[in-house]
Amino acid sequence: MAKVQTFADKAAKLAKKHESMILDPETGKETRLIHVRLIESVKTEKGSYKFLDRIMKVYESSYKPHKG
């Protein structure tokens, strides 16, 4: 039988995978990329609101969006 992984094990494994440092072009410093959730409200033609949900990668040092 295979070993059952817990959520914490999976999260730690993914954190190690994305631990690599990257150079932020804005500041010139080495930083990590983090994922943030961006929720935007848009008014429809009928007058109601619709919520758009996106997950973006940003630089941890400047919170500028990562292009690429």
C-alpha positions in Angstrom: 0.0 0.0 0.0 1.1 3.5 -0.7 1.7 6.0 2.1 -1.2 8.5 2.5 0.0 12.1 2.3 -1.5 14.7 4.5 -2.3 18.2 3.2 0.7 19.6 5.2 3.0 17.2 3.5 1.8 18.2 0.1 2.0 21.9 0.9 5.6 21.5 2.2 6.6 19.6 -0.9 5.2 22.4 -3.1 6.8 25.1 -1.0 10.3 23.5 -1.5 9.6 23.2 -5.2 8.9 27.0 -5.5 11.6 28.0 -3.1 13.9 29.2 -5.8 14.9 32.8 -5.8 14.3 35.1 -8.8 15.6 38.6 -9.7 13.0 41.3 -9.4 13.6 43.7 -12.4 12.0 46.7 -10.6 14.2 46.6 -7.5 17.1 44.5 -8.7 16.9 42.3 -5.6 16.5 38.6 -5.3 13.1 37.7 -4.2 10.5 34.9 -4.3 7.3 34.7 -6.4 4.1 34.4 -4.4 0.6 33.7 -5.5 -2.1 36.2 -4.6 -5.8 36.0 -5.3 -7.3 39.1 -7.0 -11.1 39.6 -6.8 -12.5 42.3 -9.0 -16.1 43.5 -9.0 -17.7 44.4 -12.3 -21.1 46.0 -12.8 -23.1 44.3 -15.5 -25.5 45.9 -18.0 -28.5 44.9 -15.8 -27.1 46.7 -12.8 -26.0 43.7 -10.8 -22.4 43.0 -9.8 -20.3 40.1 -11.0 -17.0 39.0 -9.3 -14.0 38.0 -11.3 -11.5 35.8 -9.5 -7.9 35.5 -10.7 -4.8 34.1 -9.2 -1.6 36.0 -10.1 2.1 35.6 -9.4 3.8 38.6 -7.9 7.2 39.5 -6.6 7.3 39.2 -2.8 9.5 42.3 -2.4 7.5 44.8 -4.5 4.1 43.1 -5.1 4.4 43.9 -8.8 2.9 41.3 -11.2 5.3 38.7 -12.7 5.3 38.7 -16.5 6.1 35.3 -17.9 
